[in-house]
Amino acid sequence: MKQPRTIRIISLMTHVVTAVLRNESLTMSGNNVRIEELGGIYVKFLQLIVLNLDPSNQIGYKQLLNVYENSHPDPIDIRRYLRFQLKPEHFAKIKTIEPKPFATGSFGQVYNAWLWDDRPVIVKVLRPSVIRYLKYDLRLLNILSWCYNLFDRQKMLNFRSMFKDFRRISLNETDYIREAYVADSYWQDYQNHPHLVIPRTYMELCAPHVIVQDRIEGVSLTNLLSLQTSGADAAAYCSQYMQSDLHLLLKVVGVELFSKALVGELVQTDPHPGNIIILPGNRVALIDFGMSSALTGNRLAFYELLVQYQKFYSGSLAIEEFTLSALKCLAPELYTAIEQVDGLLTQRYSLSIFDRLRSAVKEFFEDSNEKQAVNQMLEQKMIMKILFFGINKDNRFGFTFDLSATSIWKAVQTYFVLVGRFDPSGAPVLQVFNEVIWRANQNMSQIAGSPRAEMTPSEALETLSCWFDKISRNDPWLMSKLVGGYIK
């Protein structure tokens, strides 16, 4: 049973990682994926990538969207399952439950139910296949991440740190008591919000593998995305049939996502289309809090990167400043090392490493041999992709980006792509940045006081030495441009 699963995971992972590292178009069409047979980590991994696929390159793209809500369920006798999981007095409060799930995700499947007072609720249970396969799958992914890290010559992404965070959030997602507390805290925070709805969680009815919440009736963004892919106008549909402004509600979700990441304790980090429900009367519901995380590290660096995104979406991008902000946020150890040593060097030399780095980034951006590809990325608002595969092609700058906070960055990327599917102009995203940055400025003492990376002078010099060694191997001309004049 495990061997075919192992082959599918290795095949899919290798296919995706190779496409990402080569900046190639990713396709998941045909027989590459049999969604109805997938579960657990496999479905979770698919959820991370399906939204980033180009629908025009995918045969059966609508079927791929099923990964968010309608993957093949585990066969469960749900009443027997609940009787085993819940205390008798709690089980007695669930008056009726439908025998088949109406939605199935990566780790859980969801049933319609009614409480003792006929109140409609949903009952979410952990899939038995997850319990059976999770540890095995994580061990396999651990081995694969080690292999990818070993054989990746460019060393631009740290697959080991990505796996560690993926493992952490996957294990958290199996802890339904934790998820229930996060969902309840969201419900407490947003009870009086004019647009955002959080389902109430019935804490007394929750168990390690069971969550009971109010039922939300609406249209998921998965369905709207399928509608949009067919050529229809999803925003017009929401306006006509639900009296809801889709662009406004996408903005609401983005503002709360980024604001929570900056000043909140926990943020829902899985805003995929199946977890966002458009409701009548200009309201939007956010569901499923299994993936939640706090922004670790320097929140000020995250804030500064959001400011650069704001400039990008408003048409005032300075690519060299964006690159330095991304470096500060995604490669904090290297940025700190440059910062510490640069202060000493500028006392003797007229130019700093930062200034030379800015100059080199700007030059590579302006003289790119793939200008058409770069312009296409700009039109599609893929600024981070320009940094990774345009300016830093073949990792000429020797950057190793730390994606240990994978869940936060996945949430950010998912939101960008999701909004772009419904409004390619990027106008709602700019409005989000304007609002979030205004809110952040009201709490700047909290943001600026977040911990920063620290290192000794010897650690800084060692970090720079390793960085220069990678640059000299990847692009000797760039090496001379960055350090020429320092060494005589």
C-alpha positions as CSV (number, residue, x, y, z in Angstrom):
1,M,0.0,0.0,0.0
2,K,2.8,2.4,0.9
3,Q,5.0,1.7,-2.1
4,P,2.7,3.2,-4.8
5,R,2.1,6.2,-2.5
6,T,5.9,6.6,-2.1
7,I,6.4,6.5,-5.9
8,R,3.6,9.1,-6.4
9,I,5.1,11.4,-3.8
10,I,8.6,11.2,-5.1
11,S,7.4,11.7,-8.7
12,L,5.3,14.7,-7.9
13,M,7.9,16.3,-5.6
14,T,10.7,15.8,-8.2
15,H,8.4,17.2,-11.0
16,V,7.5,20.3,-9.0
17,V,11.0,21.0,-7.5
18,T,12.7,20.7,-10.9
19,A,10.2,23.1,-12.5
20,V,10.6,25.6,-9.7
21,L,14.4,25.6,-9.8
22,R,14.5,25.9,-13.6
23,N,11.7,28.5,-13.6
24,E,9.7,26.3,-16.0
25,S,6.0,26.2,-16.5
26,L,4.5,23.6,-14.2
27,T,1.9,21.2,-15.5
28,M,-0.2,18.7,-13.6
29,S,-2.5,17.6,-16.4
30,G,-3.4,14.1,-17.6
31,N,-2.4,11.1,-15.6
32,N,0.2,12.9,-13.5
33,V,-2.3,13.3,-10.7
34,R,-5.3,11.2,-9.7
35,I,-6.8,13.5,-7.2
36,E,-9.6,11.1,-6.1
37,E,-7.0,8.7,-4.7
38,L,-4.9,11.2,-2.8
39,G,-4.9,12.0,0.9
40,G,-3.0,13.6,3.7
41,I,0.4,15.2,2.9
42,Y,-0.1,14.5,-0.8
43,V,-3.3,16.6,-1.0
44,K,-1.7,19.3,1.1
45,F,1.2,19.5,-1.2
46,L,-1.1,19.8,-4.2
47,Q,-3.0,22.6,-2.5
48,L,0.2,24.5,-2.3
49,I,0.8,24.4,-6.0
50,V,-2.5,24.2,-7.9
51,L,-3.4,27.8,-7.5
52,N,-0.1,28.8,-9.0
53,L,-0.7,26.8,-12.2
54,D,-1.5,28.5,-15.4
55,P,-5.1,27.3,-16.3
56,S,-4.4,27.7,-20.0
57,N,-1.6,25.0,-19.7
58,Q,-3.7,22.5,-17.7
59,I,-6.1,19.9,-19.1
60,G,-8.9,19.5,-16.7
61,Y,-8.0,22.5,-14.5
62,K,-11.4,22.5,-12.9
63,Q,-10.8,18.9,-11.7
64,L,-7.6,20.0,-10.2
65,L,-9.5,22.6,-8.2
66,N,-11.3,19.7,-6.4
67,V,-8.1,19.3,-4.3
68,Y,-9.4,22.2,-2.1
69,E,-12.8,20.7,-1.2
70,N,-13.6,17.4,-2.8
71,S,-10.7,14.9,-2.7
72,H,-11.7,11.3,-2.2
73,P,-13.0,10.8,1.4
74,D,-12.0,8.0,3.7
75,P,-14.8,5.5,4.4
76,I,-16.0,6.3,7.9
77,D,-19.0,5.2,10.0
78,I,-19.3,8.7,11.3
79,R,-21.7,8.0,14.3
80,R,-19.4,5.2,15.5
81,Y,-16.4,7.5,15.0
82,L,-17.9,10.3,17.1
83,R,-19.1,7.8,19.8
84,F,-15.5,6.7,20.2
85,Q,-14.1,10.2,20.1
86,L,-16.5,12.1,22.3
87,K,-17.7,11.7,25.8
88,P,-21.3,10.2,26.0
89,E,-22.8,13.5,27.3
90,H,-21.2,15.4,24.4
91,F,-22.1,12.8,21.8
92,A,-25.7,13.0,22.9
93,K,-25.8,16.7,22.0
94,I,-25.4,15.9,18.3
95,K,-29.0,15.1,17.4
96,T,-28.4,14.2,13.7
97,I,-25.5,13.9,11.3
98,E,-25.5,13.1,7.6
99,P,-23.6,9.8,6.8
100,K,-21.6,11.2,3.9
101,P,-19.2,14.2,4.1
102,F,-20.0,17.3,2.0
103,A,-16.3,18.4,1.8
104,T,-13.0,16.6,2.1
105,G,-9.6,18.3,2.4
106,S,-6.1,17.2,3.0
107,F,-6.4,16.1,6.6
108,G,-10.1,16.4,7.5
109,Q,-13.6,15.6,6.1
110,V,-16.6,17.6,7.0
111,Y,-20.2,16.6,7.7
112,N,-23.5,18.4,8.0
113,A,-25.1,17.9,11.5
114,W,-27.7,19.4,13.8
115,L,-27.4,19.9,17.6
116,W,-30.0,19.0,20.2
117,D,-31.8,22.3,19.6
118,D,-31.9,21.8,15.8
119,R,-29.0,24.3,15.3
120,P,-27.2,23.5,12.0
121,V,-23.5,22.9,12.5
122,I,-20.6,21.1,10.7
123,V,-18.6,18.3,12.3
124,K,-15.0,18.1,11.0
125,V,-13.1,14.9,11.8
126,L,-9.5,13.9,11.2
127,R,-9.2,11.3,8.4
128,P,-8.0,7.9,9.6
129,S,-5.6,7.7,6.6
130,V,-3.8,10.8,7.9
131,I,-3.2,9.1,11.3
132,R,-2.1,6.0,9.4
133,Y,0.3,7.6,6.9
134,L,1.4,11.0,8.3
135,K,4.6,9.9,10.1
136,Y,5.6,7.7,7.2
137,D,5.0,10.6,4.7
138,L,7.0,13.1,6.9
139,R,9.9,10.7,7.1
140,L,9.9,10.4,3.3
141,L,9.7,14.1,2.8
142,N,12.6,14.6,5.3
143,I,14.7,12.3,3.2
144,L,13.7,14.1,0.0
145,S,14.4,17.5,1.4
146,W,17.9,16.4,2.4
147,C,18.5,15.0,-1.1
148,Y,17.2,18.2,-2.8
149,N,19.4,20.3,-0.5
150,L,22.4,18.1,-1.3
151,F,22.1,18.1,-5.1
152,D,20.8,21.7,-5.5
153,R,23.9,23.4,-7.0
154,Q,22.4,26.9,-6.8
155,K,21.7,26.7,-3.1
156,M,19.1,29.5,-3.4
157,L,16.4,27.7,-1.3
158,N,17.0,25.9,2.0
159,F,14.9,22.8,1.5
160,R,15.7,21.6,5.0
161,S,14.3,24.7,6.7
162,M,11.2,24.5,4.5
163,F,10.6,20.9,5.4
164,K,11.0,21.6,9.2
165,D,8.4,24.3,9.0
166,F,6.1,22.1,6.8
167,R,6.5,19.3,9.4
168,R,5.6,21.6,12.2
169,I,2.5,23.0,10.6
170,S,1.4,19.5,9.4
171,L,1.6,18.1,13.0
172,N,-0.2,21.2,14.3
173,E,-3.0,20.6,11.7
174,T,-3.7,17.2,13.3
175,D,-4.2,18.8,16.7
176,Y,-7.8,19.8,16.6
177,I,-7.8,21.1,20.2
178,R,-5.2,23.7,19.2
179,E,-7.2,24.5,16.0
180,A,-10.4,24.9,18.1
181,Y,-8.7,27.4,20.4
182,V,-7.3,29.4,17.4
183,A,-10.7,29.4,15.7
184,D,-12.4,30.5,18.9
185,S,-9.9,33.4,19.4
186,Y,-10.7,34.5,15.8
187,W,-14.4,34.3,16.6
188,Q,-13.9,36.5,19.7
189,D,-11.9,39.1,17.7
190,Y,-14.2,39.4,14.8
191,Q,-17.7,39.1,16.2
192,N,-18.5,42.7,15.4
193,H,-16.7,43.0,12.1
194,P,-19.0,44.4,9.4
195,H,-17.8,42.1,6.7
196,L,-15.7,39.3,8.1
197,V,-17.5,36.3,9.5
198,I,-15.8,33.6,11.6
199,P,-17.9,30.5,12.5
200,R,-18.5,29.9,16.2
201,T,-16.6,26.9,17.6
202,Y,-18.4,24.8,20.2
203,M,-15.4,24.1,22.5
204,E,-17.2,21.7,24.8
205,L,-18.0,19.4,21.8
206,C,-14.4,19.4,20.4
207,A,-12.0,16.6,20.9
208,P,-8.4,15.8,19.6
209,H,-9.9,14.6,16.3
210,V,-13.2,16.4,16.2
211,I,-14.3,20.0,15.7
212,V,-17.9,21.3,15.8
213,Q,-18.7,24.7,14.4
214,D,-21.6,26.8,13.1
215,R,-22.5,26.0,9.5
216,I,-21.6,28.6,7.0
217,E,-23.9,28.8,3.9
218,G,-22.3,30.6,0.9
219,V,-20.2,30.2,-2.2
220,S,-16.6,29.3,-1.9
221,L,-13.9,31.0,-3.9
222,T,-13.1,27.5,-5.4
223,N,-16.5,27.6,-7.1
224,L,-16.1,31.2,-8.1
225,L,-12.6,30.4,-9.5
226,S,-14.1,27.6,-11.5
227,L,-16.7,30.0,-12.8
228,Q,-14.1,32.6,-13.7
229,T,-12.0,29.9,-15.5
230,S,-15.0,29.1,-17.7
231,G,-15.1,32.7,-18.9
232,A,-17.8,34.1,-16.7
233,D,-17.4,37.2,-14.5
234,A,-17.3,36.0,-10.9
235,A,-17.6,39.5,-9.5
236,A,-20.7,40.2,-11.5
237,Y,-22.2,36.8,-10.3
238,C,-21.6,37.9,-6.6
239,S,-23.1,41.3,-7.2
240,Q,-26.2,40.0,-9.0
241,Y,-27.0,36.9,-7.0
242,M,-25.5,37.6,-3.5
243,Q,-25.5,41.4,-3.4
244,S,-21.8,41.2,-2.4
245,D,-18.8,43.1,-3.7
246,L,-16.2,40.4,-4.5
247,H,-13.2,42.9,-4.8
248,L,-14.1,44.5,-1.5
249,L,-14.3,41.2,0.3
250,L,-11.0,40.1,-1.1
251,K,-9.6,43.3,0.2
252,V,-11.1,42.6,3.7
253,V,-9.4,39.2,3.8
254,G,-6.0,40.6,2.8
255,V,-6.1,43.4,5.3
256,E,-6.8,41.1,8.1
257,L,-4.2,38.5,6.9
258,F,-1.3,41.0,6.7
259,S,-2.4,43.0,9.8
260,K,-2.5,39.8,11.9
261,A,1.0,38.8,10.5
262,L,2.4,42.2,11.6
263,V,0.8,42.8,15.0
264,G,-1.2,39.7,15.9
265,E,-0.2,36.6,17.9
266,L,-1.6,34.0,15.4
267,V,-2.6,34.3,11.8
268,Q,-4.6,31.9,9.7
269,T,-2.0,30.9,7.1
270,D,-4.2,28.8,4.7
271,P,-6.3,31.3,2.7
272,H,-6.8,28.9,-0.2
273,P,-10.0,29.2,-2.2
274,G,-11.8,26.5,-0.3
275,N,-11.4,28.3,3.0
276,I,-12.9,31.6,1.9
277,I,-16.7,31.7,1.6
278,I,-18.6,34.6,0.0
279,L,-21.9,35.2,1.8
280,P,-24.9,37.3,0.9
281,G,-25.1,40.9,2.1
282,N,-21.4,41.8,1.5
283,R,-19.9,39.4,4.0
284,V,-17.0,36.9,3.7
285,A,-16.3,33.9,5.9
286,L,-12.9,32.6,6.8
287,I,-12.9,28.9,7.8
288,D,-10.4,26.2,8.8
289,F,-7.8,27.3,11.3
290,G,-5.7,24.2,11.2
291,M,-2.8,26.0,9.6
292,S,-2.0,29.0,11.8
293,S,1.3,30.6,12.8
294,A,2.9,33.7,14.3
295,L,5.4,35.7,12.3
296,T,8.8,34.7,13.7
297,G,11.9,36.9,13.6
298,N,12.0,40.5,12.6
299,R,8.5,42.0,12.1
300,L,10.0,45.3,11.1
301,A,11.8,43.6,8.2
302,F,8.4,42.1,7.1
303,Y,6.8,45.5,7.4
304,E,9.6,47.1,5.2
305,L,9.1,44.4,2.6
306,L,5.3,45.2,2.5
307,V,6.2,48.9,2.0
308,Q,8.3,47.8,-1.1
309,Y,5.3,45.8,-2.3
310,Q,3.1,48.9,-1.9
311,K,5.6,50.9,-4.0
312,F,5.6,48.2,-6.6
313,Y,1.8,48.0,-7.0
314,S,1.6,51.9,-7.0
315,G,4.2,52.0,-9.9
316,S,7.1,53.4,-8.0
317,L,9.3,50.4,-7.8
318,A,13.0,50.7,-7.1
319,I,14.2,47.2,-7.7
320,E,17.4,47.6,-5.8
321,E,15.5,48.7,-2.6
322,F,13.1,45.8,-3.0
323,T,15.9,43.4,-3.3
324,L,17.6,44.6,-0.1
325,S,14.3,44.5,1.8
326,A,13.7,40.9,0.5
327,L,17.3,40.0,1.6
328,K,16.7,41.5,5.1
329,C,13.4,39.5,5.4
330,L,14.4,36.2,3.7
331,A,18.1,36.0,4.4
332,P,18.4,37.8,7.8
333,E,21.8,36.3,8.8
334,L,23.5,37.5,5.6
335,Y,21.9,40.9,5.8
336,T,23.0,41.3,9.4
337,A,26.5,40.2,8.5
338,I,26.7,42.8,5.7
339,E,25.3,45.4,8.0
340,Q,27.9,44.8,10.7
341,V,30.9,44.6,8.4
342,D,29.7,47.4,6.2
343,G,29.9,49.9,9.0
344,L,33.6,49.2,9.5
345,L,34.4,49.2,5.8
346,T,32.7,52.6,5.0
347,Q,35.1,54.2,7.5
348,R,38.0,53.5,5.1
349,Y,36.3,53.1,1.6
350,S,34.0,55.5,-0.2
351,L,31.5,52.9,-1.3
352,S,29.7,50.3,0.9
353,I,28.8,46.7,0.1
354,F,25.2,47.8,0.2
355,D,25.8,50.5,-2.3
356,R,27.6,48.2,-4.7
357,L,24.9,45.6,-4.2
358,R,22.3,48.1,-5.1
359,S,24.2,49.1,-8.2
360,A,24.7,45.5,-9.4
361,V,21.1,44.6,-8.9
362,K,19.9,47.7,-10.9
363,E,22.4,46.9,-13.7
364,F,21.3,43.3,-14.0
365,F,17.6,44.3,-14.0
366,E,18.1,46.9,-16.7
367,D,20.3,44.8,-18.9
368,S,18.5,41.5,-18.5
369,N,18.9,39.2,-21.5
370,E,15.3,38.0,-21.0
371,K,13.7,41.4,-21.0
372,Q,10.5,40.1,-22.5
373,A,10.2,37.5,-19.8
374,V,10.9,40.2,-17.1
375,N,8.3,42.5,-18.6
376,Q,5.8,39.6,-18.5
377,M,6.6,38.9,-14.9
378,L,6.1,42.6,-14.1
379,E,2.7,42.6,-15.8
380,Q,1.7,39.6,-13.8
381,K,2.9,41.2,-10.6
382,M,5.5,38.5,-10.0
383,I,8.2,40.7,-8.4
384,M,9.6,38.0,-6.2
385,K,10.0,35.7,-9.2
386,I,12.0,38.5,-11.0
387,L,14.3,38.6,-8.0
388,F,14.7,34.8,-7.9
389,F,15.0,34.0,-11.6
390,G,15.8,37.3,-13.3
391,I,18.2,39.4,-11.3
392,N,19.5,36.4,-9.4
393,K,19.5,34.0,-12.3
394,D,21.5,30.9,-11.6
395,N,22.0,32.4,-8.1
396,R,24.7,34.7,-9.3
397,F,24.4,36.7,-6.0
398,G,24.9,33.6,-3.9
399,F,21.7,34.2,-1.8
400,T,20.2,31.4,0.3
401,F,16.7,32.4,1.2
402,D,15.5,31.3,4.6
403,L,11.9,30.1,4.2
404,S,11.6,28.7,7.7
405,A,8.4,30.7,8.1
406,T,7.0,28.8,5.1
407,S,3.4,29.0,6.3
408,I,3.4,32.9,6.4
409,W,5.0,33.1,2.9
410,K,2.7,30.5,1.5
411,A,-0.3,32.5,2.8
412,V,1.1,35.7,1.3
413,Q,1.8,34.1,-2.1
414,T,-1.6,32.3,-2.1
415,Y,-3.4,35.6,-1.5
416,F,-1.5,37.4,-4.3
417,V,-2.3,34.7,-6.8
418,L,-5.9,34.4,-5.7
419,V,-6.6,38.1,-6.1
420,G,-4.8,38.1,-9.4
421,R,-7.2,35.4,-10.7
422,F,-10.2,37.7,-10.1
423,D,-8.5,41.1,-10.7
424,P,-5.3,41.1,-12.7
425,S,-4.9,44.9,-12.3
426,G,-3.7,44.5,-8.7
427,A,-5.9,47.4,-7.5
428,P,-7.4,45.5,-4.5
429,V,-3.9,44.5,-3.4
430,L,-2.7,48.1,-3.5
431,Q,-5.7,49.1,-1.4
432,V,-4.7,46.3,1.1
433,F,-1.2,47.5,1.4
434,N,-2.3,51.1,1.9
435,E,-4.7,50.0,4.7
436,V,-2.2,47.6,6.4
437,I,0.7,50.1,6.4
438,W,-1.6,52.7,7.8
439,R,-2.6,50.3,10.6
440,A,1.0,49.3,11.2
441,N,2.1,52.9,11.6
442,Q,-0.3,53.1,14.5
443,N,1.5,50.1,16.2
444,M,5.0,50.9,15.1
445,S,6.5,50.5,18.6
446,Q,5.3,46.9,18.7
447,I,6.7,46.2,15.2
448,A,10.0,48.0,15.7
449,G,10.5,46.2,19.0
450,S,10.5,42.7,17.6
451,P,13.7,40.7,17.9
452,R,16.4,41.0,15.3
453,A,19.2,38.7,14.3
454,E,22.4,39.1,16.2
455,M,25.9,37.8,15.6
456,T,29.5,38.4,16.7
457,P,32.0,40.1,14.5
458,S,33.7,36.7,13.8
459,E,30.4,35.2,12.9
460,A,29.7,38.1,10.6
461,L,33.0,37.7,8.8
462,E,32.5,33.9,8.5
463,T,29.1,34.5,7.0
464,L,30.5,37.0,4.5
465,S,33.4,34.7,3.6
466,C,30.9,31.9,2.7
467,W,28.8,34.4,0.7
468,F,31.8,35.7,-1.3
469,D,32.9,32.1,-2.0
470,K,29.5,31.3,-3.5
471,I,29.5,34.5,-5.6
472,S,33.0,33.9,-6.9
473,R,32.0,30.4,-8.1
474,N,28.7,31.6,-9.6
475,D,29.8,34.9,-11.2
476,P,33.4,36.0,-10.8
477,W,32.7,39.3,-12.6
478,L,30.0,40.1,-10.0
479,M,32.5,39.2,-7.3
480,S,35.0,41.8,-8.5
481,K,32.3,44.4,-8.8
482,L,31.2,43.9,-5.2
483,V,34.6,43.7,-3.5
484,G,37.0,45.3,-6.0
485,G,39.0,48.0,-4.2
486,Y,38.5,46.4,-0.8
487,I,41.3,43.9,-1.2
488,K,44.6,45.2,-2.4
